[in-house]
């Protein structure tokens, strides 16, 4: 599945919170800090940019994929 080119950081953060148990901790500058404890502790910074650059989006999706044990396509289907 192709990466969306018009996805904002805020939209990605909402999806991660809703479907993968992440909680928005705070915002530092233009970055949203998310954290989850399931299945393991993981903290990630999502730039609050619109749109997200493809390399940045790909890196965030890969990090979430490794921690959550899902495929990148599973995450993209929920966007």
PDB file with SEQRES, HELIX, SHEET and CRYST1 records, atoms N, CA, C and O in Angstrom:
SEQRES   1 A   79  UNK UNK UNK UNK UNK UNK UNK UNK UNK UNK UNK UNK UNK          
SEQRES   2 A   79  UNK UNK UNK UNK UNK UNK UNK UNK UNK UNK UNK UNK UNK          
SEQRES   3 A   79  UNK UNK UNK UNK UNK UNK UNK UNK UNK UNK UNK UNK UNK          
SEQRES   4 A   79  UNK UNK UNK UNK UNK UNK UNK UNK UNK UNK UNK UNK UNK          
SEQRES   5 A   79  UNK UNK UNK UNK UNK UNK UNK UNK UNK UNK UNK UNK UNK          
SEQRES   6 A   79  UNK UNK UNK UNK UNK UNK UNK UNK UNK UNK UNK UNK UNK          
SEQRES   7 A   79  UNK                                                          
HELIX    1 AA1 UNK A    9  UNK A   20  1                                  12    
HELIX    2 AA2 UNK A   54  UNK A   68  1                                  15    
HELIX    3 AA3 UNK A   72  UNK A   77  1                                   6    
SHEET    1 AA1 3 UNK A  23  UNK A  28  0                                        
SHEET    2 AA1 3 UNK A  31  UNK A  36 -1                                        
SHEET    3 AA1 3 UNK A  42  UNK A  47 -1                                        
CRYST1    1.000    1.000    1.000  90.00  90.00  90.00 P 1           1          
ATOM      1  N   UNK A   1       0.841  -1.171   0.000  1.00  0.00           N  
ATOM      2  CA  UNK A   1       0.000   0.000   0.000  1.00  0.00           C  
ATOM      3  C   UNK A   1       0.893   1.242   0.000  1.00  0.00           C  
ATOM      4  O   UNK A   1       1.896   1.298   0.711  1.00  0.00           O  
ATOM      5  N   UNK A   2       0.515   2.230  -0.802  1.00  0.00           N  
ATOM      6  CA  UNK A   2       1.309   3.449  -0.907  1.00  0.00           C  
ATOM      7  C   UNK A   2       1.075   4.352   0.307  1.00  0.00           C  
ATOM      8  O   UNK A   2      -0.003   4.359   0.903  1.00  0.00           O  
ATOM      9  N   UNK A   3       2.098   5.097   0.646  1.00  0.00           N  
ATOM     10  CA  UNK A   3       1.992   6.054   1.746  1.00  0.00           C  
ATOM     11  C   UNK A   3       1.166   7.257   1.318  1.00  0.00           C  
ATOM     12  O   UNK A   3       1.338   7.757   0.207  1.00  0.00           O  
ATOM     13  N   UNK A   4       0.268   7.733   2.184  1.00  0.00           N  
ATOM     14  CA  UNK A   4      -0.508   8.923   1.835  1.00  0.00           C  
ATOM     15  C   UNK A   4       0.388  10.158   1.826  1.00  0.00           C  
ATOM     16  O   UNK A   4       1.242  10.321   2.697  1.00  0.00           O  
ATOM     17  N   UNK A   5       0.188  11.016   0.846  1.00  0.00           N  
ATOM     18  CA  UNK A   5       1.027  12.206   0.699  1.00  0.00           C  
ATOM     19  C   UNK A   5       0.413  13.434   1.356  1.00  0.00           C  
ATOM     20  O   UNK A   5       1.047  14.488   1.410  1.00  0.00           O  
ATOM     21  N   UNK A   6      -0.814  13.312   1.856  1.00  0.00           N  
ATOM     22  CA  UNK A   6      -1.497  14.478   2.415  1.00  0.00           C  
ATOM     23  C   UNK A   6      -1.829  14.315   3.895  1.00  0.00           C  
ATOM     24  O   UNK A   6      -2.691  15.027   4.410  1.00  0.00           O  
ATOM     25  N   UNK A   7      -1.169  13.402   4.583  1.00  0.00           N  
ATOM     26  CA  UNK A   7      -1.451  13.113   5.988  1.00  0.00           C  
ATOM     27  C   UNK A   7      -0.721  14.101   6.897  1.00  0.00           C  
ATOM     28  O   UNK A   7       0.477  14.335   6.739  1.00  0.00           O  
ATOM     29  N   UNK A   8      -1.447  14.669   7.837  1.00  0.00           N  
ATOM     30  CA  UNK A   8      -0.814  15.579   8.792  1.00  0.00           C  
ATOM     31  C   UNK A   8      -0.376  14.806  10.034  1.00  0.00           C  
ATOM     32  O   UNK A   8      -0.840  13.693  10.284  1.00  0.00           O  
ATOM     33  N   UNK A   9       0.513  15.404  10.796  1.00  0.00           N  
ATOM     34  CA  UNK A   9       0.980  14.779  12.032  1.00  0.00           C  
ATOM     35  C   UNK A   9      -0.134  14.622  13.048  1.00  0.00           C  
ATOM     36  O   UNK A   9      -0.176  13.625  13.769  1.00  0.00           O  
ATOM     37  N   UNK A  10      -1.042  15.595  13.119  1.00  0.00           N  
ATOM     38  CA  UNK A  10      -2.159  15.523  14.062  1.00  0.00           C  
ATOM     39  C   UNK A  10      -3.088  14.355  13.720  1.00  0.00           C  
ATOM     40  O   UNK A  10      -3.569  13.661  14.615  1.00  0.00           O  
ATOM     41  N   UNK A  11      -3.339  14.141  12.429  1.00  0.00           N  
ATOM     42  CA  UNK A  11      -4.192  13.017  12.014  1.00  0.00           C  
ATOM     43  C   UNK A  11      -3.541  11.680  12.359  1.00  0.00           C  
ATOM     44  O   UNK A  11      -4.218  10.764  12.824  1.00  0.00           O  
ATOM     45  N   UNK A  12      -2.234  11.562  12.133  1.00  0.00           N  
ATOM     46  CA  UNK A  12      -1.519  10.336  12.463  1.00  0.00           C  
ATOM     47  C   UNK A  12      -1.555  10.093  13.969  1.00  0.00           C  
ATOM     48  O   UNK A  12      -1.762   8.959  14.402  1.00  0.00           O  
ATOM     49  N   UNK A  13      -1.359  11.129  14.768  1.00  0.00           N  
ATOM     50  CA  UNK A  13      -1.392  10.991  16.224  1.00  0.00           C  
ATOM     51  C   UNK A  13      -2.764  10.501  16.688  1.00  0.00           C  
ATOM     52  O   UNK A  13      -2.843   9.653  17.576  1.00  0.00           O  
ATOM     53  N   UNK A  14      -3.842  11.018  16.104  1.00  0.00           N  
ATOM     54  CA  UNK A  14      -5.191  10.577  16.476  1.00  0.00           C  
ATOM     55  C   UNK A  14      -5.386   9.097  16.195  1.00  0.00           C  
ATOM     56  O   UNK A  14      -5.960   8.381  17.016  1.00  0.00           O  
ATOM     57  N   UNK A  15      -4.914   8.630  15.041  1.00  0.00           N  
ATOM     58  CA  UNK A  15      -5.051   7.217  14.675  1.00  0.00           C  
ATOM     59  C   UNK A  15      -4.255   6.341  15.635  1.00  0.00           C  
ATOM     60  O   UNK A  15      -4.748   5.303  16.078  1.00  0.00           O  
ATOM     61  N   UNK A  16      -3.040   6.743  15.958  1.00  0.00           N  
ATOM     62  CA  UNK A  16      -2.216   5.950  16.873  1.00  0.00           C  
ATOM     63  C   UNK A  16      -2.844   5.885  18.259  1.00  0.00           C  
ATOM     64  O   UNK A  16      -2.785   4.846  18.917  1.00  0.00           O  
ATOM     65  N   UNK A  17      -3.445   6.982  18.710  1.00  0.00           N  
ATOM     66  CA  UNK A  17      -4.103   6.991  20.017  1.00  0.00           C  
ATOM     67  C   UNK A  17      -5.354   6.121  20.009  1.00  0.00           C  
ATOM     68  O   UNK A  17      -5.598   5.375  20.956  1.00  0.00           O  
ATOM     69  N   UNK A  18      -6.134   6.212  18.960  1.00  0.00           N  
ATOM     70  CA  UNK A  18      -7.404   5.497  18.896  1.00  0.00           C  
ATOM     71  C   UNK A  18      -7.238   3.988  18.733  1.00  0.00           C  
ATOM     72  O   UNK A  18      -7.950   3.216  19.375  1.00  0.00           O  
ATOM     73  N   UNK A  19      -6.309   3.566  17.886  1.00  0.00           N  
ATOM     74  CA  UNK A  19      -6.218   2.148  17.532  1.00  0.00           C  
ATOM     75  C   UNK A  19      -5.069   1.391  18.195  1.00  0.00           C  
ATOM     76  O   UNK A  19      -5.113   0.163  18.269  1.00  0.00           O  
ATOM     77  N   UNK A  20      -4.057   2.083  18.673  1.00  0.00           N  
ATOM     78  CA  UNK A  20      -2.871   1.386  19.166  1.00  0.00           C  
ATOM     79  C   UNK A  20      -2.504   1.723  20.606  1.00  0.00           C  
ATOM     80  O   UNK A  20      -1.407   1.385  21.053  1.00  0.00           O  
ATOM     81  N   UNK A  21      -3.387   2.375  21.333  1.00  0.00           N  
ATOM     82  CA  UNK A  21      -3.179   2.593  22.758  1.00  0.00           C  
ATOM     83  C   UNK A  21      -2.179   3.667  23.123  1.00  0.00           C  
ATOM     84  O   UNK A  21      -1.733   3.722  24.269  1.00  0.00           O  
ATOM     85  N   UNK A  22      -1.819   4.510  22.197  1.00  0.00           N  
ATOM     86  CA  UNK A  22      -0.916   5.613  22.525  1.00  0.00           C  
ATOM     87  C   UNK A  22      -1.691   6.714  23.231  1.00  0.00           C  
ATOM     88  O   UNK A  22      -2.885   6.902  22.997  1.00  0.00           O  
ATOM     89  N   UNK A  23      -1.001   7.431  24.088  1.00  0.00           N  
ATOM     90  CA  UNK A  23      -1.584   8.542  24.826  1.00  0.00           C  
ATOM     91  C   UNK A  23      -0.741   9.777  24.522  1.00  0.00           C  
ATOM     92  O   UNK A  23       0.489   9.721  24.515  1.00  0.00           O  
ATOM     93  N   UNK A  24      -1.418  10.878  24.274  1.00  0.00           N  
ATOM     94  CA  UNK A  24      -0.709  12.137  24.010  1.00  0.00           C  
ATOM     95  C   UNK A  24      -0.218  12.684  25.346  1.00  0.00           C  
ATOM     96  O   UNK A  24      -1.020  13.032  26.212  1.00  0.00           O  
ATOM     97  N   UNK A  25       1.091  12.759  25.509  1.00  0.00           N  
ATOM     98  CA  UNK A  25       1.672  13.264  26.754  1.00  0.00           C  
ATOM     99  C   UNK A  25       1.690  14.782  26.775  1.00  0.00           C  
ATOM    100  O   UNK A  25       1.167  15.407  27.697  1.00  0.00           O  
ATOM    101  N   UNK A  26       2.296  15.368  25.749  1.00  0.00           N  
ATOM    102  CA  UNK A  26       2.401  16.817  25.674  1.00  0.00           C  
ATOM    103  C   UNK A  26       2.895  17.200  24.293  1.00  0.00           C  
ATOM    104  O   UNK A  26       3.109  16.349  23.429  1.00  0.00           O  
ATOM    105  N   UNK A  27       3.069  18.484  24.107  1.00  0.00           N  
ATOM    106  CA  UNK A  27       3.575  18.995  22.842  1.00  0.00           C  
ATOM    107  C   UNK A  27       4.811  19.822  23.127  1.00  0.00           C  
ATOM    108  O   UNK A  27       4.791  20.713  23.977  1.00  0.00           O  
ATOM    109  N   UNK A  28       5.886  19.526  22.414  1.00  0.00           N  
ATOM    110  CA  UNK A  28       7.133  20.281  22.553  1.00  0.00           C  
ATOM    111  C   UNK A  28       7.397  20.988  21.240  1.00  0.00           C  
ATOM    112  O   UNK A  28       7.766  20.351  20.254  1.00  0.00           O  
ATOM    113  N   UNK A  29       7.215  22.268  21.216  1.00  0.00           N  
ATOM    114  CA  UNK A  29       7.398  23.008  19.971  1.00  0.00           C  
ATOM    115  C   UNK A  29       6.373  22.556  18.950  1.00  0.00           C  
ATOM    116  O   UNK A  29       5.168  22.688  19.163  1.00  0.00           O  
ATOM    117  N   UNK A  30       6.859  22.024  17.843  1.00  0.00           N  
ATOM    118  CA  UNK A  30       5.944  21.555  16.808  1.00  0.00           C  
ATOM    119  C   UNK A  30       5.865  20.032  16.763  1.00  0.00           C  
ATOM    120  O   UNK A  30       5.525  19.463  15.725  1.00  0.00           O  
ATOM    121  N   UNK A  31       6.173  19.366  17.873  1.00  0.00           N  
ATOM    122  CA  UNK A  31       6.128  17.908  17.921  1.00  0.00           C  
ATOM    123  C   UNK A  31       5.160  17.425  19.000  1.00  0.00           C  
ATOM    124  O   UNK A  31       5.126  17.956  20.110  1.00  0.00           O  
ATOM    125  N   UNK A  32       4.378  16.410  18.650  1.00  0.00           N  
ATOM    126  CA  UNK A  32       3.443  15.781  19.577  1.00  0.00           C  
ATOM    127  C   UNK A  32       4.141  14.552  20.147  1.00  0.00           C  
ATOM    128  O   UNK A  32       4.618  13.703  19.393  1.00  0.00           O  
ATOM    129  N   UNK A  33       4.204  14.453  21.464  1.00  0.00           N  
ATOM    130  CA  UNK A  33       4.866  13.332  22.116  1.00  0.00           C  
ATOM    131  C   UNK A  33       3.795  12.321  22.534  1.00  0.00           C  
ATOM    132  O   UNK A  33       2.891  12.640  23.307  1.00  0.00           O  
ATOM    133  N   UNK A  34       3.914  11.091  22.007  1.00  0.00           N  
ATOM    134  CA  UNK A  34       2.975  10.012  22.312  1.00  0.00           C  
ATOM    135  C   UNK A  34       3.710   8.910  23.061  1.00  0.00           C  
ATOM    136  O   UNK A  34       4.911   8.708  22.883  1.00  0.00           O  
ATOM    137  N   UNK A  35       2.958   8.198  23.905  1.00  0.00           N  
ATOM    138  CA  UNK A  35       3.548   7.099  24.666  1.00  0.00           C  
ATOM    139  C   UNK A  35       2.527   5.994  24.841  1.00  0.00           C  
ATOM    140  O   UNK A  35       1.329   6.253  24.959  1.00  0.00           O  
ATOM    141  N   UNK A  36       3.011   4.751  24.857  1.00  0.00           N  
ATOM    142  CA  UNK A  36       2.163   3.599  25.145  1.00  0.00           C  
ATOM    143  C   UNK A  36       2.909   2.658  26.084  1.00  0.00           C  
ATOM    144  O   UNK A  36       4.138   2.666  26.156  1.00  0.00           O  
ATOM    145  N   UNK A  37       2.146   1.860  26.789  1.00  0.00           N  
ATOM    146  CA  UNK A  37       2.729   0.839  27.662  1.00  0.00           C  
ATOM    147  C   UNK A  37       2.364  -0.567  27.184  1.00  0.00           C  
ATOM    148  O   UNK A  37       2.804  -1.559  27.765  1.00  0.00           O  
ATOM    149  N   UNK A  38       1.556  -0.647  26.122  1.00  0.00           N  
ATOM    150  CA  UNK A  38       1.180  -1.966  25.631  1.00  0.00           C  
ATOM    151  C   UNK A  38       1.627  -2.147  24.197  1.00  0.00           C  
ATOM    152  O   UNK A  38       1.409  -1.222  23.415  1.00  0.00           O  
ATOM    153  N   UNK A  39       2.197  -3.187  23.794  1.00  0.00           N  
ATOM    154  CA  UNK A  39       2.611  -4.325  24.595  1.00  0.00           C  
ATOM    155  C   UNK A  39       3.904  -4.056  25.363  1.00  0.00           C  
ATOM    156  O   UNK A  39       4.271  -4.829  26.248  1.00  0.00           O  
ATOM    157  N   UNK A  40       4.591  -2.970  25.031  1.00  0.00           N  
ATOM    158  CA  UNK A  40       5.822  -2.590  25.733  1.00  0.00           C  
ATOM    159  C   UNK A  40       5.883  -1.067  25.778  1.00  0.00           C  
ATOM    160  O   UNK A  40       5.176  -0.383  25.038  1.00  0.00           O  
ATOM    161  N   UNK A  41       6.730  -0.551  26.650  1.00  0.00           N  
ATOM    162  CA  UNK A  41       6.895   0.901  26.747  1.00  0.00           C  
ATOM    163  C   UNK A  41       7.469   1.437  25.437  1.00  0.00           C  
ATOM    164  O   UNK A  41       8.478   0.936  24.940  1.00  0.00           O  
ATOM    165  N   UNK A  42       6.823   2.449  24.889  1.00  0.00           N  
ATOM    166  CA  UNK A  42       7.316   3.077  23.657  1.00  0.00           C  
ATOM    167  C   UNK A  42       6.889   4.539  23.646  1.00  0.00           C  
ATOM    168  O   UNK A  42       5.718   4.856  23.850  1.00  0.00           O  
ATOM    169  N   UNK A  43       7.836   5.412  23.408  1.00  0.00           N  
ATOM    170  CA  UNK A  43       7.567   6.839  23.300  1.00  0.00           C  
ATOM    171  C   UNK A  43       8.028   7.296  21.929  1.00  0.00           C  
ATOM    172  O   UNK A  43       9.116   6.940  21.477  1.00  0.00           O  
ATOM    173  N   UNK A  44       7.196   8.081  21.278  1.00  0.00           N  
ATOM    174  CA  UNK A  44       7.515   8.528  19.927  1.00  0.00           C  
ATOM    175  C   UNK A  44       7.119   9.988  19.757  1.00  0.00           C  
ATOM    176  O   UNK A  44       6.151  10.461  20.351  1.00  0.00           O  
ATOM    177  N   UNK A  45       7.879  10.680  18.942  1.00  0.00           N  
ATOM    178  CA  UNK A  45       7.624  12.084  18.641  1.00  0.00           C  
ATOM    179  C   UNK A  45       7.077  12.174  17.218  1.00  0.00           C  
ATOM    180  O   UNK A  45       7.692  11.680  16.273  1.00  0.00           O  
ATOM    181  N   UNK A  46       5.916  12.808  17.078  1.00  0.00           N  
ATOM    182  CA  UNK A  46       5.286  12.986  15.771  1.00  0.00           C  
ATOM    183  C   UNK A  46       5.277  14.482  15.444  1.00  0.00           C  
ATOM    184  O   UNK A  46       4.681  15.271  16.178  1.00  0.00           O  
ATOM    185  N   UNK A  47       5.930  14.875  14.353  1.00  0.00           N  
ATOM    186  CA  UNK A  47       5.912  16.295  13.987  1.00  0.00           C  
ATOM    187  C   UNK A  47       4.492  16.743  13.652  1.00  0.00           C  
ATOM    188  O   UNK A  47       3.772  16.053  12.930  1.00  0.00           O  
ATOM    189  N   UNK A  48       4.100  17.880  14.171  1.00  0.00           N  
ATOM    190  CA  UNK A  48       2.765  18.412  13.896  1.00  0.00           C  
ATOM    191  C   UNK A  48       2.832  19.276  12.641  1.00  0.00           C  
ATOM    192  O   UNK A  48       2.549  20.474  12.668  1.00  0.00           O  
ATOM    193  N   UNK A  49       3.215  18.629  11.540  1.00  0.00           N  
ATOM    194  CA  UNK A  49       3.343  19.306  10.261  1.00  0.00           C  
ATOM    195  C   UNK A  49       2.247  18.814   9.328  1.00  0.00           C  
ATOM    196  O   UNK A  49       1.710  17.721   9.505  1.00  0.00           O  
ATOM    197  N   UNK A  50       1.926  19.621   8.344  1.00  0.00           N  
ATOM    198  CA  UNK A  50       0.928  19.206   7.361  1.00  0.00           C  
ATOM    199  C   UNK A  50       1.430  19.575   5.976  1.00  0.00           C  
ATOM    200  O   UNK A  50       1.572  20.763   5.689  1.00  0.00           O  
ATOM    201  N   UNK A  51       1.699  18.643   5.131  1.00  0.00           N  
ATOM    202  CA  UNK A  51       1.686  17.200   5.356  1.00  0.00           C  
ATOM    203  C   UNK A  51       3.018  16.710   5.918  1.00  0.00           C  
ATOM    204  O   UNK A  51       4.025  17.416   5.871  1.00  0.00           O  
ATOM    205  N   UNK A  52       3.004  15.491   6.450  1.00  0.00           N  
ATOM    206  CA  UNK A  52       4.243  14.859   6.908  1.00  0.00           C  
ATOM    207  C   UNK A  52       5.075  14.475   5.696  1.00  0.00           C  
ATOM    208  O   UNK A  52       4.531  14.061   4.673  1.00  0.00           O  
ATOM    209  N   UNK A  53       6.374  14.607   5.804  1.00  0.00           N  
ATOM    210  CA  UNK A  53       7.254  14.157   4.726  1.00  0.00           C  
ATOM    211  C   UNK A  53       7.234  12.635   4.696  1.00  0.00           C  
ATOM    212  O   UNK A  53       7.078  11.990   5.733  1.00  0.00           O  
ATOM    213  N   UNK A  54       7.390  12.065   3.510  1.00  0.00           N  
ATOM    214  CA  UNK A  54       7.255  10.614   3.344  1.00  0.00           C  
ATOM    215  C   UNK A  54       8.284   9.831   4.145  1.00  0.00           C  
ATOM    216  O   UNK A  54       7.960   8.787   4.711  1.00  0.00           O  
ATOM    217  N   UNK A  55       9.508  10.312   4.202  1.00  0.00           N  
ATOM    218  CA  UNK A  55      10.540   9.622   4.974  1.00  0.00           C  
ATOM    219  C   UNK A  55      10.233   9.636   6.459  1.00  0.00           C  
ATOM    220  O   UNK A  55      10.469   8.646   7.152  1.00  0.00           O  
ATOM    221  N   UNK A  56       9.709  10.749   6.956  1.00  0.00           N  
ATOM    222  CA  UNK A  56       9.333  10.870   8.361  1.00  0.00           C  
ATOM    223  C   UNK A  56       8.168   9.940   8.672  1.00  0.00           C  
ATOM    224  O   UNK A  56       8.190   9.225   9.674  1.00  0.00           O  
ATOM    225  N   UNK A  57       7.155   9.949   7.817  1.00  0.00           N  
ATOM    226  CA  UNK A  57       6.000   9.066   7.994  1.00  0.00           C  
ATOM    227  C   UNK A  57       6.429   7.612   7.975  1.00  0.00           C  
ATOM    228  O   UNK A  57       5.975   6.826   8.806  1.00  0.00           O  
ATOM    229  N   UNK A  58       7.289   7.240   7.050  1.00  0.00           N  
ATOM    230  CA  UNK A  58       7.758   5.861   6.946  1.00  0.00           C  
ATOM    231  C   UNK A  58       8.520   5.448   8.206  1.00  0.00           C  
ATOM    232  O   UNK A  58       8.351   4.326   8.683  1.00  0.00           O  
ATOM    233  N   UNK A  59       9.348   6.325   8.746  1.00  0.00           N  
ATOM    234  CA  UNK A  59      10.111   6.009   9.956  1.00  0.00           C  
ATOM    235  C   UNK A  59       9.185   5.821  11.159  1.00  0.00           C  
ATOM    236  O   UNK A  59       9.396   4.916  11.966  1.00  0.00           O  
ATOM    237  N   UNK A  60       8.164   6.668  11.284  1.00  0.00           N  
ATOM    238  CA  UNK A  60       7.212   6.543  12.390  1.00  0.00           C  
ATOM    239  C   UNK A  60       6.438   5.239  12.267  1.00  0.00           C  
ATOM    240  O   UNK A  60       6.267   4.521  13.253  1.00  0.00           O  
ATOM    241  N   UNK A  61       5.968   4.928  11.059  1.00  0.00           N  
ATOM    242  CA  UNK A  61       5.215   3.688  10.845  1.00  0.00           C  
ATOM    243  C   UNK A  61       6.067   2.459  11.141  1.00  0.00           C  
ATOM    244  O   UNK A  61       5.571   1.490  11.715  1.00  0.00           O  
ATOM    245  N   UNK A  62       7.337   2.486  10.758  1.00  0.00           N  
ATOM    246  CA  UNK A  62       8.227   1.355  11.042  1.00  0.00           C  
ATOM    247  C   UNK A  62       8.455   1.182  12.538  1.00  0.00           C  
ATOM    248  O   UNK A  62       8.493   0.055  13.031  1.00  0.00           O  
ATOM    249  N   UNK A  63       8.605   2.279  13.261  1.00  0.00           N  
ATOM    250  CA  UNK A  63       8.799   2.192  14.712  1.00  0.00           C  
ATOM    251  C   UNK A  63       7.557   1.618  15.397  1.00  0.00           C  
ATOM    252  O   UNK A  63       7.668   0.765  16.277  1.00  0.00           O  
ATOM    253  N   UNK A  64       6.387   2.084  14.995  1.00  0.00           N  
ATOM    254  CA  UNK A  64       5.136   1.585  15.578  1.00  0.00           C  
ATOM    255  C   UNK A  64       4.938   0.118  15.209  1.00  0.00           C  
ATOM    256  O   UNK A  64       4.514  -0.685  16.040  1.00  0.00           O  
ATOM    257  N   UNK A  65       5.243  -0.225  13.970  1.00  0.00           N  
ATOM    258  CA  UNK A  65       5.098  -1.604  13.499  1.00  0.00           C  
ATOM    259  C   UNK A  65       5.936  -2.574  14.337  1.00  0.00           C  
ATOM    260  O   UNK A  65       5.459  -3.639  14.727  1.00  0.00           O  
ATOM    261  N   UNK A  66       7.181  -2.198  14.607  1.00  0.00           N  
ATOM    262  CA  UNK A  66       8.062  -3.069  15.389  1.00  0.00           C  
ATOM    263  C   UNK A  66       7.539  -3.271  16.808  1.00  0.00           C  
ATOM    264  O   UNK A  66       7.564  -4.394  17.312  1.00  0.00           O  
ATOM    265  N   UNK A  67       7.074  -2.229  17.452  1.00  0.00           N  
ATOM    266  CA  UNK A  67       6.617  -2.314  18.840  1.00  0.00           C  
ATOM    267  C   UNK A  67       5.270  -3.034  18.937  1.00  0.00           C  
ATOM    268  O   UNK A  67       5.072  -3.866  19.823  1.00  0.00           O  
ATOM    269  N   UNK A  68       4.352  -2.718  18.034  1.00  0.00           N  
ATOM    270  CA  UNK A  68       2.997  -3.250  18.111  1.00  0.00           C  
ATOM    271  C   UNK A  68       2.861  -4.644  17.490  1.00  0.00           C  
ATOM    272  O   UNK A  68       1.878  -5.340  17.747  1.00  0.00           O  
ATOM    273  N   UNK A  69       3.829  -5.051  16.684  1.00  0.00           N  
ATOM    274  CA  UNK A  69       3.759  -6.368  16.060  1.00  0.00           C  
ATOM    275  C   UNK A  69       2.721  -6.453  14.951  1.00  0.00           C  
ATOM    276  O   UNK A  69       2.105  -7.501  14.762  1.00  0.00           O  
ATOM    277  N   UNK A  70       2.522  -5.377  14.226  1.00  0.00           N  
ATOM    278  CA  UNK A  70       1.582  -5.343  13.106  1.00  0.00           C  
ATOM    279  C   UNK A  70       2.360  -4.963  11.843  1.00  0.00           C  
ATOM    280  O   UNK A  70       3.534  -4.598  11.908  1.00  0.00           O  
ATOM    281  N   UNK A  71       1.691  -5.055  10.706  1.00  0.00           N  
ATOM    282  CA  UNK A  71       2.343  -4.639   9.467  1.00  0.00           C  
ATOM    283  C   UNK A  71       2.055  -3.170   9.202  1.00  0.00           C  
ATOM    284  O   UNK A  71       1.129  -2.587   9.765  1.00  0.00           O  
ATOM    285  N   UNK A  72       2.860  -2.593   8.342  1.00  0.00           N  
ATOM    286  CA  UNK A  72       2.667  -1.195   7.968  1.00  0.00           C  
ATOM    287  C   UNK A  72       1.314  -1.023   7.264  1.00  0.00           C  
ATOM    288  O   UNK A  72       0.642  -0.007   7.440  1.00  0.00           O  
ATOM    289  N   UNK A  73       0.925  -2.013   6.474  1.00  0.00           N  
ATOM    290  CA  UNK A  73      -0.369  -1.950   5.788  1.00  0.00           C  
ATOM    291  C   UNK A  73      -1.535  -1.939   6.772  1.00  0.00           C  
ATOM    292  O   UNK A  73      -2.544  -1.279   6.527  1.00  0.00           O  
ATOM    293  N   UNK A  74      -1.404  -2.671   7.894  1.00  0.00           N  
ATOM    294  CA  UNK A  74      -2.454  -2.640   8.924  1.00  0.00           C  
ATOM    295  C   UNK A  74      -2.658  -1.223   9.459  1.00  0.00           C  
ATOM    296  O   UNK A  74      -3.789  -0.782   9.661  1.00  0.00           O  
ATOM    297  N   UNK A  75      -1.568  -0.529   9.681  1.00  0.00           N  
ATOM    298  CA  UNK A  75      -1.655   0.839  10.191  1.00  0.00           C  
ATOM    299  C   UNK A  75      -2.248   1.760   9.121  1.00  0.00           C  
ATOM    300  O   UNK A  75      -3.105   2.592   9.420  1.00  0.00           O  
ATOM    301  N   UNK A  76      -1.794   1.610   7.885  1.00  0.00           N  
ATOM    302  CA  UNK A  76      -2.266   2.472   6.805  1.00  0.00           C  
ATOM    303  C   UNK A  76      -3.750   2.291   6.523  1.00  0.00           C  
ATOM    304  O   UNK A  76      -4.419   3.240   6.114  1.00  0.00           O  
ATOM    305  N   UNK A  77      -4.269   1.100   6.733  1.00  0.00           N  
ATOM    306  CA  UNK A  77      -5.699   0.858   6.500  1.00  0.00           C  
ATOM    307  C   UNK A  77      -6.568   1.634   7.492  1.00  0.00           C  
ATOM    308  O   UNK A  77      -7.725   1.931   7.196  1.00  0.00           O  
ATOM    309  N   UNK A  78      -6.034   1.957   8.639  1.00  0.00           N  
ATOM    310  CA  UNK A  78      -6.805   2.671   9.666  1.00  0.00           C  
ATOM    311  C   UNK A  78      -6.751   4.187   9.479  1.00  0.00           C  
ATOM    312  O   UNK A  78      -7.441   4.921  10.185  1.00  0.00           O  
ATOM    313  N   UNK A  79      -5.944   4.655   8.542  1.00  0.00           N  
ATOM    314  CA  UNK A  79      -5.829   6.096   8.295  1.00  0.00           C  
ATOM    315  C   UNK A  79      -7.020   6.623   7.528  1.00  0.00           C  
ATOM    316  O   UNK A  79      -7.086   7.817   7.235  1.00  0.00           O  
TER     317      UNK A  79                                                      
END                                                                             
